[in-house]
Structures are given as C-alpha cells and as structure tokens.
Amino acid sequence: MNGYSPWYAAVYKTLTDVSAQTVYNYSLHGYSIQAQLTDHALWLETKWPKGGGIAVRTAYAPEAGLQLTGSEIFAGGVKFQLESPIGQHFVQIKYEPGKIPLFRCTVSFIPLQPLTFPFWPRDLVMLGKAAHPNGRVHISQKGPRSGLIFFSLTKPAIGSVLYFQHLGSLQDYNETTHTEAADTVGGQWPEIGFALPSGNQPLQEGKEYVLSDATLLFSEKIPKTEFEEAEQFLEMLSEVYHHLPKPETDYHDWPEILQRSLHNLQLNPGCWQQFEQNAFLNAYVSDYDTPPETMVQMAVLLPLMDYAEWSREEITLVNIMKQGLPAFFDDRIKAIGRWLPSREDKLDKSEEHKKERVMDSWYLHHPMLNLGRLAGKGDKHAKVLFLRSLQFVIKVARHFKYEWPVFYNLDTLEVIKADTQPGQGGEKDVAGIYAHILIQAYELTGEHKYLTEAKRAARSLKGKGFNLFYQANNTAFSAGALLKLYKITGDKSFLRLSYICIANLMRNTAIWDCQYGNGKHFSTFFTLFPLNDAPYTAVYEELEGFSAFHDYLRQAQGVEILPAVSMLLAEYIRYLLHRSIYYYPPALPPEMISRKPKMGEVDNRLWIPLEDLQFGWNQSGTVGQEVYGAGLAFAIVPRHYFKLRNEEVMLFIDYPATNLRAGTNGSMHFAVQGDERLTCRLLLYSVNGKPLKSVKITGKRGRHTTVYSPSADSKGRLVVDIHGNQKITVELNKSVHHGKRT
C-alpha cells in the first residue's frame, strides 16, 4: 500500500468530512457531479451511479483565500469566476452531447503579480465509497506523449476513467515559464493526475493563462484481462478523441515533394557510398564511416517500387539498389545480415550494436520482411535470398523460445544484452514481425509448417499487454500479421492480440500540438514515437507505421473490427499527411535545426528528412539527416493520389481509401475508411492544367446518400470535406443539382 502526502491527506479529509461548500449540482447520465468549494480550491466531485467517485481540482490557491465571485449556467455546462490573493480564476465545465458520461473542464488564471509555481500537486483525489479505494493505473503519459492516464478503482469495484489533458492549451504557460509539457500527467496511486511543470520564469501580471484543460470519460467497466484492457482503452480514447480540440490540416503537394526528394536522392553524393562495384545508400547524409546496412537499402527500395508501380515509370535507383542486395548474404550464418559482410570489420564500436557479430534482434527480421514483400511482387532473386535465409531466422527464434534479447552474438547466439531496462525483458514485439515473415513464407511456398510456426510465435505475445511495444514500426507490422492470422485461422485471439498491438501504438502517440518553443514552427498533432522512451518522433518509424496502418485497414475489409481502430488509424494517417512535411529541412527555419548532428551532416537545402523532430525547446535533427527515411513521399503518393479519366485528372484524399474501382467515363468508386462523425479532405485537379468542369461526388452509407459540392481553391483545385466510413462515387462532367456542402 502506498502512503499519502500531507497535501493529499488534508484534501481527502476536507472532501470526505463534508466541510466543503457545495456550489453546484448536476446529473450526467446517472453520474452525480458536484462543485465543492474549499479555502484552497474548487473541486469537481463525480460519483458513479452505484457509489464511489473521484474529485478533480480546478481553481487552486495554495495559501487559501479562494472565494467564489460569480457563476453562470449555460446550455451544456457551467462557468465559475473566483478570486484569491494571487489572482483571478476562471473555470468552465462543458458536457458534450450524447449519452456518454464525459465532460471537459478548462481552468484559466490571471495573476495579480509576476508568479512562479515551484510546486503543483496532482489534481485527482480518489474518494471511494467508505474509505481510500485501491486502484490500478493501466497507462499514463511518458515523456511528451499524450497527457493521459487510464485507471480503474478496483477495491471496492467502482469503475474506470480515461483522463486526457489537452496539453496544447497550455502553450502560453509553457512559453512564458520556459517549461515542457512532458511527464506532467501520471503519479503513483492514489496521487495521480496532472501537475503543472515548475519553472523559474514568472507568469506575467494581468495576462490570462490556461492552467488545465482536461476531458474525463467515465465507465462502470473494469477490465479483467489484457484484451479487455486494450479494447476498453481504444474505445475510450476514440470517444475522447471526438471531443478534442484539433488543428486544421493543410494540403501539401506530395507529388512535387517526391520529385525534389528523388532528385536529391539520385544526385547528392552524401546519400551514397560504393563498394564491390555496387552503390549503397548511406544511413545518414555524408555518414561514410558506417558500413552499408540492409535495412537502410530496403527501407527506401520498397517505397520506390510502390511509386514506380503507381507511376508506371522506370526508376533507375530501383535496379541499382536491387543489384546490391545479394552482397549482404552472410555465408557464416547462411542468411542475409545487417551489415555488408566485407565492411563489417570497419564498424567503429562507438555503440554496443556497432561491433562485429553483434545483432540487434529486430535488424535480422526487418530485411527479411522486405525481402518477402519483394518476393511477393514476383522478384525471383529476392525469393531465393528470403528462403535461403529463413532457416537461420527460425533457428534463432526457437533458440530464444520466441523471447528475443536486445543484442546477441550472431555466431554463438550468446546473449550480449538481455533487457531494454533491467528486469523488463528484451524486444517483445519481434515475435510479431517474425510471425509476419513466417506468414510470407507460407504464402510463397504453401507449406503449412510455416503457418504453424507463425501461430506459435504469435501466441508468445500473450501476457505482454501494454508492455508489448519495443519499436513502433515492428509493433505495427505485428498488428497486421495477427489480423492476417485471424483471417486464415478464424481464431479470434489473434484479432484481439492485434488490438493489443494497436493500443500499445496509440499509447505511444502525442495527440496534441506543441506550439511553444521550437514547436511553434511545425505541427506535432497525432505523432507516433519510435521507442517507448524516445523523447522525439522519427520519420522512418512513422512512415513504416503509416504504411502498416494502410495495410491493416485494407486487410480488415470484410472483417468486423472495432470502430475505434478504424477511426484512430485513419485519423493518424490524415494528420501524418498534414505534418510530416516538417521532417524536411527546407520546411523548417534553420535556427531550429541542429548544426552538430550525431551522424553525418545536415544540409538544409536537401529534401531528405531529418531523423528526429523534437518537442518544445529542443533543436531537431540532432541524430542526423536520415537517408533511410527518404521513402516518405514515395510511400504517401501511391496511397493517396489516384488517376482518373486517362490520367488527366488527379484525385487526392487524406483518409485511406480501399476497394478502388474505375467506372465508365472516368468515374471512380471507392470506400473511404474512418468514422462517419469525422471528415477528410478530397481534392481534384487537372494534371494538364485544363480547368475541371462539373464534378459530382456522392457518398453512400447504408440507406443514407449525400451529394457533396466541391468548391475551387485559389489554385483552381476542387476541394470538399467528406465524411468517413462510406462508399464514394466521383463522376466527372456531371452537374450537381442538390448538393450538400460539408
């Protein structure tokens, strides 16, 4: 049992001894809400229908003297005005429409003099039914990820809460105090919730600051298994997401960005090095000290091939990169390795994994996954490499009993580093990417032994819950493999394991826009972090997560998946198209880019992305300019641009679209993913510069039909917002008589 701080003990006694003044009552779908005023704070006490509750601190005056000076009840909520010796306090509580126990509470403050807050207690108190309740924190914020905490009051059994702090609303506070919003939501039971970060720079007298902006969603359900835990989190997060403040999205000309990136990739010598008559991509611009890596080559090759198939163009780089792949075959292990074998002795040993014969577990599998994809596209040489390497990959998996360490010796399989952190195990999601490879082997050969091995590996993921995530792209690939196993076998546990993967991924996102410090220069809304302790987002893991999410939604056609999954993945994809342009140095101000990267050099003129975008006050590009992230634009264009009417008209949509089918007279039919309560952008433009004539866009969901009327933007492109989760028909040269503009 955890102890209590003096602050928590005093507040608990005040709230439970009925010494607080009740200034407001409300019933929210069976939940009782009371505003309780004490000398120090205005508390919002919420009780479940069957008893037990929590209290949320809103306005706070640390040295007492808080007084209510006014209140106003309005349709859908209530406002309070308060005063204290330190300033004016404003509290707004807003109930969202719909039969859900959810409210949003925003607290702002105007100081009477310059103020600093060296300490700020967390804002939640557990009230229970009769005594201090026991509970469990399922997940909470880590670093600059979403400011959320998902917890349950378990003894007595009361219910669960998803608390979500809109960290973007605190931008003026962070900017003035020079603080960060990272690690502000969390704590140790029962003292959990949000605490303002302390700073040395004072708030300005007379200026209004938002000090808290939280949405809380309540449930009577308490998850009992890891499956229930993940699914409840996804469902609650998706519900909260509908009520979040979200930034507007911008359209970026990704085909143009692609051409700039292709030009730089082809012609900039900093992207390449040559050995044994083969040209290989550097991992980072001008990083000539690190030997060539298979992962680097394949991470760019596959998106290039996707684009080549879409454009029907021959991309010279594709053949150049394919020619170098056999050189990575390591005769000592009879499998494709990470480093070019002839250059492995040139590793500088600067890091643990940059030593001869040291394998980072996921690096063995990622090239195999992409070789399998190449083989699936009909590449016979890739198929030979894939199948020749497969036996070693299986040998390693069985040796480690599907529990891979971080580093091991390739020749002896001796463990060099077992755990990511002491006692936390190794790279847990490798079992999923390994299962993915075995499914590819089954599809390429038809041999059921590979399917059996895939199922065995997938089942080893059970029991890992929210600790499954090691690296974002591998967890995303794992989700797709598990969905495919469900479709092949009908075993629903595989589908539910895929939800655990997606819940881990959503837990490692930042669903807020960091608009303070250097964050003012780009958008961070709905970013995905590469590792569970990484302080920055990374282009490579994001672009592969993006591609894996597309594949998951495509595979899910005809499968009844959680609506929350479809919505969250579609929204992640939409916002990636909006914000990922800022990985490219020309889109950023030079002063926010590091001049001394860890790897290679950064050339601000190149349309080669930075590895890292940092939050808040930190500079970006501290790791390097990531050549293996250069596949970004090549992954985006084939998945979001579609050619109509003999390729004269281009259609762009920022939600994933599936089941595309060309109709007569240049029309197109497709299913748009996502949620019908949200909208995405659909854009049409002429490839040859001729103005578009009338266009009819019809959406159909069940018996409901909507006709959308696009309007021309400043560049003559036709633009309209359409709802998700419906079938769309686009007809050219059709008049719209009864349009609905959304």
Buried (B, 14 or more C-beta within 10 A) or exposed (E): EEEBEEBBEEBBEBBBEEEBEEBBEBEBEEBBBBBBBBBBBBBBBBBBBEEBBBBBBBBBBBEEEBEBEEBEEEEEBBBBBBBBEBBBBBBBBBBBEEEBBBBBBBBBBBBEEEBEBEEBBBBBBBBBBEEBBBBBBBBBBBBBBBBBBBBBBBEBBBBBBBBBBBBBBBBBBBBBBBBBBBBBBBBEBBBBBBBBBEBEEBBBEEEBBBBBBBBBBBBBEBBEEBBEBBBBBBBBBBBBBBBBEBBEBEBBEBBEBBBBBBEBBEEBEBBBBEBEEBBBBBBBBBBEBBBBBBBBBBBBBBBBBBBBEBBEEEBEBBEBBBEBBEBBBBEEBEBBBBBBBEBBEEBEEEEEBBBEBBBBBBBBBBBBBBBBBBBBEEBEBBBBBBBBBBEBBBBBBEEBEBBBBBBBBBEEEEBBBBEBEEEEBBBBBBBBBBBBBBBBBBBBEEEEEBBEBBBBBBBBBBEBBBBBBBBBBBBBBBBBBBBBBBBBBEBEBBBBBBBBBBBBBBBBBBBBBBBBBBBBBBBBBBBBBBBBEBBBBBBBBBBBBBBBBBBBBBBBEEEEBBBBBBBBBBBBBBBBBBBBBBBBBEBBEEEBBBEEBBBBBBBBEBBBBBBBBBBBBBBBBBBBBBBBBBBBBBBBBBBBBBBBBEEBBBBBBBBBBBEEEEEEEBBBBBBBBBBBEBBBBBBBBBBEEEEBEEBBBBBEBEEEEBBBBBEEEEEEBBBBEBBBBBBBBBBBEBEBEEBEEE
